[in-house]
Amino acid sequence: MTNTDIKYPVLLFDGVCNLCNASVQWVLDHDPKGIFYFAALQSPTGEALLRAHGLLSGQFDTVVLVDGDRLFTRSDAALEICRRLGGWWSLLSIFYVVPRALRNAIYNWIARNRYRWFGKREACMMPRPEWRHRFL
């Protein structure tokens, strides 16, 4: 698989993280146009997309948004998702004015504590039947 094989934005997430799974559910609930597709970082598709961008999956503990040759991580991924959802959510892209180092420091603090605060699953989530086609 190459990054040109997929023609839509793919959100890569930690499939065993409860916070990450809740975030995916939130995106699905707020994405009626079906803009985003999803894959766990731990899945063959997630690993292939990371490799296509020269990254190793074992090094990632962040959300990753892959769109063709573009890759967004950490706070940039979250803001880009909100921007693309449109409507009121796109207003959150105002936070791009906050320096990336500060945005990512906050993001990294939450990421470091996510298992302790929100828990961890034994296996990746199973999507609802109506969303299954959006999971790669």
C-alpha positions in Angstrom: 0.0 0.0 0.0 1.2 3.5 -0.8 -0.1 6.8 0.4 -1.6 7.4 -3.0 -3.7 4.2 -2.8 -6.2 5.8 -0.4 -8.2 8.8 -1.8 -9.7 10.1 1.5 -8.4 11.2 4.9 -7.7 8.4 7.3 -7.6 9.0 11.0 -5.1 6.6 12.7 -5.8 6.1 16.4 -4.7 3.9 19.3 -7.2 1.1 19.1 -6.9 0.0 22.8 -7.2 3.5 24.3 -10.6 4.4 25.7 -10.1 8.1 25.1 -9.0 7.5 21.6 -12.0 5.2 20.9 -14.4 7.9 22.4 -12.7 10.5 20.1 -13.3 8.3 17.1 -17.0 7.8 18.1 -17.2 11.6 18.5 -15.8 12.2 15.0 -18.2 9.6 13.5 -21.1 11.3 15.2 -20.1 14.7 13.8 -19.2 13.5 10.3 -22.5 12.9 8.5 -20.8 13.4 5.1 -18.4 10.5 5.8 -15.3 12.6 5.2 -13.0 10.5 7.4 -12.1 6.8 7.4 -10.4 5.1 10.3 -7.7 2.6 11.2 -6.1 1.6 14.4 -2.4 2.4 14.6 -1.8 -1.2 15.5 -3.6 -2.5 12.4 -1.9 -3.6 9.2 -3.4 -0.6 7.4 -2.3 1.8 10.1 1.2 0.4 10.1 1.4 0.5 6.2 0.3 4.1 6.2 2.9 5.1 8.7 5.6 3.2 6.8 4.5 4.9 3.6 5.4 8.2 5.4 8.7 6.8 6.7 7.4 6.3 10.3 7.4 3.3 12.6 4.1 2.4 14.3 5.8 1.4 17.6 7.0 5.0 18.0 3.5 6.6 17.8 1.3 7.3 20.8 -0.6 10.1 19.0 -3.5 10.5 16.7 -2.4 10.7 13.1 -4.4 12.1 10.2 -3.2 10.9 6.8 -4.4 12.6 3.6 -2.5 11.6 0.6 1.0 12.9 1.0 0.1 15.1 4.0 0.4 13.9 7.6 -0.9 15.7 10.7 -0.1 14.6 14.2 -1.0 15.6 17.8 -2.8 19.0 18.1 -2.4 19.6 14.3 -4.4 16.5 13.6 -7.1 17.4 16.1 -7.5 20.9 14.7 -7.4 19.7 11.1 -10.2 17.2 11.9 -12.3 20.0 13.4 -11.6 22.3 10.4 -12.7 19.6 8.0 -15.9 18.8 9.9 -17.0 22.3 9.1 -19.8 24.2 10.8 -19.2 25.4 14.4 -16.3 22.9 14.8 -14.2 24.7 12.2 -14.1 27.7 14.5 -11.7 25.7 16.7 -9.1 26.1 14.0 -8.5 29.5 15.6 -6.2 27.6 18.0 -3.7 27.3 15.1 -2.6 30.8 16.3 -1.4 29.2 19.6 2.2 28.1 19.1 2.5 24.4 18.1 5.0 23.8 21.0 2.4 24.9 23.5 -0.5 23.1 21.9 1.5 19.9 21.7 2.8 20.2 25.3 -0.9 20.1 26.4 -1.7 17.3 24.0 1.4 15.2 25.1 0.4 15.7 28.8 -3.1 14.2 28.1 -1.6 11.5 25.9 0.8 10.4 28.7 -2.0 10.1 31.1 -4.8 8.8 28.9 -4.6 5.1 30.1 -4.6 6.1 33.7 -7.4 8.6 33.4 -9.6 6.8 30.8 -8.5 3.2 30.9 -7.4 0.7 28.2 -9.2 -2.0 26.3 -7.8 -5.5 25.8 -8.6 -5.3 22.0 -9.5 -2.7 19.4 -13.1 -1.5 19.3 -15.6 -3.0 16.9 -17.5 -0.3 15.0 -21.2 -0.2 14.7 -22.5 -2.0 11.6 -23.4 1.3 9.8 -19.9 2.6 10.2 -18.0 -0.7 9.5 -17.2 0.3 5.9 -15.3 3.4 7.1 -12.8 1.3 9.1 -9.8 0.0 7.1 
